Amino acid sequence: MRFNTKQILVDAQQGEYAVAAFNVYSLETVQAAISVAEKENQPVIIALGERYFPTVDVEGFAALVQAMAGKSRVPVALHLDHAYEKSSIIRAIRCGFTSVMYDGSKFDLEENIQRTKEIVEIAHKAGVSVEAEIGSVARGAFSDEEDGDGTLTDPESAKRFVAETGVDFLAAAIGTVHGMYTGEPKIDLALLERIRSEVQVPLVLHGGSGTPDDVISQAIRSGICKINVNTEISMAAVAHLLKFAADASASKVHLSTIMAHMQQSMEPVMTKFVRLFAQMERKHRRMGIDLEEWDSL
């Protein structure tokens, strides 16, 4: 089922759980994400970053995800992650993305508000929801994201930003990093509580990889509804490929087999995150439909 991302996140906010947004860049990563979501009976967000546009045919990718979402029995959303160019956002909207993230975090607050407001007006006319960010997530190890300066989100600025831009969900910078931590994570959960008290829209956490489980659970209880995961999945796939390449018989194996096994190597990592984010022991409903009704669809 193809859903608007806002619809998925509003339900997560009401149910006090979070939805995984898996960054993808190939058929195998998409198939792994949707396969895990279906096995776990959870919604999932398929996220493609603007930085992958040079290597991924965006229109073809969108058509692929939409076709797979149409066959899925769980809600699937298609999200444009970390876009800096208006042209990229318009391109994503035209080919069927259900949400877009405009990242104006490099600008001062005034300019970020003005630029984000323009994107919101464009996207909302097409029925597409918008994520934005104030503050900045730093880059850790094994990440291919741009390096942010690590500025934490100011709660009062967040309140003003949401009110003046009309964004549908907000990425909060509280000390997580893109990639893996190089030292002890310093994540300000008290700051997240203050942001939550000022902002009513669903909150997003970038940097799920390497973040301690107890911190993630507390962040969800403090209002995080969407958590982005990229690096741990990439590392699992690369580790599998390196191990396979070290096998003397690898040269005799067909590429299709190698890629199928690579997909299988990513699924346990995705499953770990989906289960952690779902908090199933506390809530047993998704998208306003109880699980028995969902299974009968």
PEDADA-V161003 format. One record per run of one state. SS is the DSSP state (~ for helix, > for strand, _ for the rest). FROM is the first residue (numbers start at 1). TO is the last residue. If there is no record, write none. Layout:
ss->[SS;SS]
from->[FROM;FROM]
to->[TO;TO]
This chain:
ss->[_;>;_;~;_;>;_;~;_;>;~;_;~;_;>;_;~;_;>;_;~;_;>;_;>;_;>;_;>;_;~;_;>;_;>;_;>;_;~;_;>;_;~;_;>;_;~;_;~;_;~;_;>;_;>;~;_]
from->[1;2;3;5;16;19;24;27;41;44;50;53;58;72;76;84;86;95;99;103;109;126;129;135;138;140;141;142;148;149;155;166;169;173;177;179;180;181;189;199;202;206;213;222;224;230;231;246;250;253;255;279;285;287;289;291;296]
to->[1;2;4;15;18;23;26;40;43;49;52;57;71;75;83;85;94;98;102;108;125;128;134;137;139;140;141;147;148;154;165;168;172;176;178;179;180;188;198;201;205;212;221;223;229;230;245;249;252;254;278;284;286;288;290;295;297]
